Each structure stands twice: as structure tokens, then as C-alpha cells.
Amino acid sequence: MRLKTLLATVAAVAMSAPMLTQAQVPGQAPTAAPQQTQDVVVDEGVLKPFQIAIAPFSGPNGSELSGVLTGDLTRSGYFEAISPRSFIETGLTLANAPNFPQWTQIGAQAVLYGSVTPRPDNRNDYGFRLYDPYRQCQLVSYQFTATPEQWRRVAHKIADVVYQRMTGESGFFDTRIIYVAESGTELNRLSRLAIVDQDGYNPVFLTGGEEIILTPRFSSNPDEITYMALGKDYSRIYLYNLSTGRRESLGEFDGQALAPRYSPDGSKVAFSIIRGGNTDVYVMDLRSRQLSRLTSDPGIDTSPSFSPDARQIVFNSDRSGTPRLYIMNADGSGQRPISRGGGSYTAPSWSPRGDLIAFTKSSGGRFSIGVMNTDGSGERSLSSSYFEEGPSWAPNGRYIMFSRQTRGGNTNLWMVDLSGRVIAQSGYQGRGSDPAWSPLLDAAPANLGRSQGPDSCPS
């Protein structure tokens, strides 16, 4: 949801145009000489997908599991699933290797198949094999054990294993997305906190629409989130446990608190407080509830995001007249600008790999999602449209979820990878904004899987 519109509804905020991180902040009289701009690269990467043959798994829900697995790998952009109609060999079993020439004949660079086998304890064994038909060797032999109801989770976990083996990068499929679900009209919009699997299935509403929800974010624990809620006569930051449904306020502050985000270990929350017409960044220790102020300049400082090692924080500020990105040490010292291009920079998000910072940029009447190195160099635009905002990293640091709004006012969740190819609208097809990607889920299936033998393919 466009936050400028929402925050205009918050009363008694002494700023000419109050807003949060993903909205453009109107320029103020510059207090420093304008920075020189740098050229920005629009990345239009080209990648030839890896040709993979995914045979339908045998056993209960085997075909459905294969379909989810195919969807996961295809959405990554690194894989293209060969149509089963072209398969020469059928009836593959875990007891035997495939007939390699029959798979190279149809251009398969990898062959994946498996089975679902019921157990006496009412769980299932989900075994699978991944082969390289050109080198005629086994890449992966693995098995998960879970209940029949968990077959979709298992499919995502299998996709993670395959993705990591083929690309050398961690997968991101066994994850969830927290977001703001939207309904109604532009002037009478209902927002609800919601969560959904990364492929768009199992959406669940967590709030009933009594409050306006903004900027939900995950902790390093995928059961813990924080978000901002605007009621009729209040605004609060909440901590919410997804397993228990317990919600608690971060605290009552002398001013409006907004844009919360956890530290990498989940022990602190950084956020901004609007007080006396000024907006500064604070951090609270969740154990001691000690509040520390990190910025104190006469401008709007907001959207803090920790580096993965928790030693630095990136945030946006209009202290120079135009919203730009700044970095400071975790104690507030060493504040310095890093963004160098023209336009307004907001909503920074530090990659979990530590190498890049994603952001929203508005320039020339358009909005874009981009990335830059942590020193501000190497800025690249990955996606651009009428309006898009709120980048959130996948846990492997290779994909970004964001929201895109059409001129008609509909807002949906989209995903882009670091090559700059907007892969597609996310699996969730409903209206939504402010997405945040969870860490990998390490809960049930309790048995996270076990190898069924050494790989025979050389690395």
C-alpha cells in the first residue's frame, strides 16, 4: 500500500507531509551542497535455464508433489522443466538408475524422480534421486519423513535440495511471506496482516482489518514478526508470535513509532519515532527494553535495516533536502551518505549475504527497485514501473520480493532476481503490499531429511 496516502491519515504529526519509508518525501531546503550523481545501470540479464526432467513421483500425492516441485524450480528462473509428454523412459524407481541415453536424447541436463511410501507410524517416506544423464552419475539421493498432510512442505524442501546442488546456492522455497493484504477502494481500503507460503498457497489472515497495517518484518526466528498498526486514535509497533498468536506492544513512546525491523539475532528492534516534528532512528533491546537514540538531525530519518553482522545500519534520510541512503555504525556513530544517483531513495534493505543493499527509488515520475554495493557504488535498477516499493530479500540473498501498483490502484506482490529479470508476479495472486520474506523454515517436518548414499558425480 502506498504509505504516503496512509500516513496522511495520522493526526497531530507536525510535518508538512508525513510518510514512511516507501513513499517519496517532499524536498526541503537543502542544508548541504547537492551531491554529484552517478550513472545507473539498468540490468537486463539473460540466462538460459537449466533443462530438467521431473518425472511424476509415485505413491500418495506423488503427482501433486511433482507439480509443486516443478513450479518452485521454474519460478527460480534457473530451471526449465521438460514436458513429461516427451519422456521416452517411464516407470522410474528408486531401485534403479535411469536409462541415460534416453534422457540426453530429449535434452535433459538433469533427471529427478522419486516416490512416496507410507509407513506403519502413519507418516510417509519421501525419497528422491537426481541424476546427471550426460556424465551418467548420481547428483543427489535423499529422503524426507513427514506426515501425509505435509507433502507440500516436503516438495519445497526437495526443491531447496535440488536448487542448492545444481546452483551452489542455498534454496529459498521452504519459506513464507508476511504481507499486507488489501481489499476495498483506494479511498476506503481494508488492510489485514497476512501470511502465505512463498508459492502463494495457504494464505492466512492474522488481523481482522480494524487497523491499518504497515511494514511487517520477520525476526531471524520465522515464528516472530513485528509490524506497525494504526488505529482510530493510536499507532503502535507490535511483536507477534505466529505459533501462539500472542501479540504485545513494543511500548508506549512520546511520539509516533514506525518502520520496525529486527536485528539479525532477533534481540533488538530498530525503528523511528516522530517527535516534535522530527523523525529519528532508535533501537530497543528486547530483553532490557532499553531504548537508545541513534540519530538527532533536523530531518526525517527512517527505515533502519541492520547489516547481517549487526555492526552497521542503513537508513534513509532527507537531511540534505532529498531522501537518500545513509549508513551508520550500530551505536549511531559514523553517519555517512552512500547513494549517489539522482532521485529519491527510500526503503533500504541489507542483503542477508551482506554484499548489497536493495532500495526503492523514485525519479522522473517512475519508481524502481534497485541494488547497490554497501559503499554506494555499482547501483543497478532491477525493475521499474508506475509505482513499486518495499524490497525484501529472500534468505539466500539472490531474489527480492516487492509490491507493484498499477495506475488503476491494484497492488500485487512481485519477485525479481539479481540478474534484473522480473520473473513474474508472485505465486500469491491477491492484492497485497509490504512483503517480507521469512528465513528458511526449520520446523516440521521434524526429520529434515537424510542422505541415502554418497553422490557419484564429481563436484
Order of alpha helices (4+ residues) and beta strands (2+ residues): alpha-beta-beta-alpha-beta-alpha-beta-beta-beta-alpha-beta-beta-beta-beta-beta-beta-beta-beta-beta-beta-beta-beta-beta-beta-beta-beta-beta-beta-beta-beta-beta-beta-beta-beta-beta
